[in-house]
Amino acid sequence: MPSSTQSLPNSQTYETGDIILDGDELSAEAAVALKMKAAMGCALHLQGAGYLQADGQSDYMTAYEADLASASDPFESHDYLNFLALQRAGDHPLAIANEIRKVQQAICSAIPQRVVFVGRTGSRARPAEFYETYPLLRKVMASLGTPIAVVADNCVFTIVSINPDAALIAADILRQTISAKLGYIPFVSVVITGYAHWIKLCEMHFQL
């Protein structure tokens, strides 16, 4: 997996796996690496849940890597669960949504963290001021497809996604960024949602 180095506002660095983020900006290489980290987490958990076998996962992962390599915008959300659902269910929105829900349930059965499903979040408002203050976080969240639905006094956050693995990675980066900048670890909750609601949130937050 690629790695990248960028700088936090106070010049501290932190790691998410073998990806080092250090800065106000996110490189294209790091954006792709974050997507691949989330995808590999999904693959591991789907195998653990018995949803897909290793050989099938390998074929999907190879196709996903090629798709990422050909993407025109490395910072646009290109979620592995969405990709997997398209490959398995075709391009009908309802079929995609149903496949994503099955995959979500399989992943949640295999991860130690409890991730709650919500049909709709209470707020869809875009935290524009927060994203402007933390441009690195905005690009991380856009790349992973993990909008921040709740921002309360920079100490309580809720991250929403269709992908439990991507949301957990985003939550870890958010905690470490706020800790490095403000000196405390915020409370970050993670929820997963349905396909249609996720699309609307990403469009609103990241203007896709």
N, C-alpha and C positions, 0 to 999 in steps of 0.2 A: 504494500500500500504506500502511496506517496506520503511525504511529510512536508510540512511547511513552517516557516517561522515568520511571524508578524509581531506588533508591540502594543501591549496594553498601555493605557494612559500613564500609569506609574512605573513603566518599564519592567514590571514583573512578567514572568511567563508562566504558563501552566500547560499541562498536557491532557489530552483526552486519548487514551491509548497511546499509540506511537505518533500521534499528530500533535505538533506543538503550535499553539496559537499565541502570538505575542504582538499585539498591535491594534490600531484603530481600523485596519482594513483586513480583508480576507482575500488571499490569492486564489486564482482559479484552481490551482493544484490542490490547495487545502479544501476548497469547496467540494471537489470531486472525491477527495480522500474521505471526507465526512460522510458523503453519500454511500461510499463503498463500505465504510465501517458499519453504518446502519444496515446495509444490505447483508453483510456477512453475519451480523447479529441475528437478523431475520432468518437467514438460511440455517444457522445453527439451531435456533429455537424450533423452526418448522421440522427439522430432522428429529429433534428431541421429542416433539409432540407426535411424530409418526405421520405428519401431514404430507411430506414429500421425502422421497428417498435421495440419497447423496448423488446418485448419477443424474437424476432429474434436476436437482439443484444446480449441479455443475453446468448443465446446458443453459439454464435460465441465467446463471451468473455470467457466463461468457457473453450471452446476448445482451445482458444489462450493461456490462462494461463497454461493449461496442457501441451501444446506444448513448452512453455517457460521453464517449470519445467523440461522437459525431454531433453532440448537442451544440447549438449556436450560442447559448448562454449558460455558462457553468454555474451561475448563481440562481438559476431558475429551479424551482422544486421539480425533482424528477425522482419521485419516491419509488423504492423497490416494490412495495406492496401494490402500488398502482400499476407498475410495469407488469408484475406477476399476474395480476387480475386481468389485464388486457391480453396477456399471452394465453391465459387459461379459459377466459370467459368471452373473448371477443370484445367488440367495441360498443355494445349496447349498454347505456348507463345503468339500467337496473341489474343486468347480469354482472357488471363490474362491481356494483355496490354489494350484491349478495356474496360474490367471491371474496371481496375485501373483508366483509364481516366474518366469514368462515376462517380466513387467515388470521384475523385479529384474535378470534377465540382460541385458535391453535397456539399462537404465540403467547397469549396471556396464560395459557395452561402450563407453559414451559419456563416462564421467567419467575424469579423469586419475588420481584416487586409486585405489589397489587396495583393494577392500572384499571381505572373505572371507565366504563363506556357511558357516554351521554349523547343523546340524540341531537341536542342543541345546547350551546353554551349560553349563559345568561347575557353575555355582552359580546357583540361583534365589533365594537368600536376599535379602531386602529390606534394604538398608543404612540402617536406621531412624535410627541416630545421625547419619549423614552428612546425610540429608534434613532432620533436625531442625536441624542446624547451618546448613544452607544452604537455607532455605525457598524462595528464588528458584529455585534449581536444581531442587528437587522439582517446582515448578509448571511450569518449562520442560520438564523431562523428561516429565511427565504430559501436557502439552499437545501435545508432539511425538510421543508414543508411543515414547519412547526410554529404557527402563529402564537403570540403571547396574548391570550384573551383577557387576562386580568393583570393589572399592575397597580399595586396599592402601596404608596409611600416608599417605593423601591425596596420593600422588605417582604412583600407577599406577591407571588406570581402564580398564574395558571397557564400551562402550555397545552395546546391542543394539536392533535395529529390523527391521521388514520393509522400511523405506524408506531406501536409501543416502543420499539428499539430506537427509532429516530427521536421520539419525544424524550426518552431517558437520556440520550446523548445531549440533546439540547438543554435539558434541565441541569445537567452536570456543568456544561459550559456557562450557563447563566449564573449558577451559584458561584463558580470560580471567578467570573468576571466581576460580579458585584463585591465579592469578598476582597479581591485585589484592589478594587477602586475605592470602596467605602469602608472596608475593615470589618465587615460582619457577614455571616452566611445567611442569606435570605431563605424564607420558606418557599419552596417551589413544588406545586402539585402538578401532576400530569394526568390528563384525561385523553381518551381516544373518542372519536366521533365517526359519524357516517360519511360516506363518500361525498354526497351532495353538499352537506354543510361544510365539510373541509374545503371543497372547491371554492365555495363562496367566501370563506374566511381567508384563504390564500389570495384570492383576487382582491379583497378589500385591504388586506394588510400589505401585500407586496406588489399590488397594482399590476398583476400578471395579465 
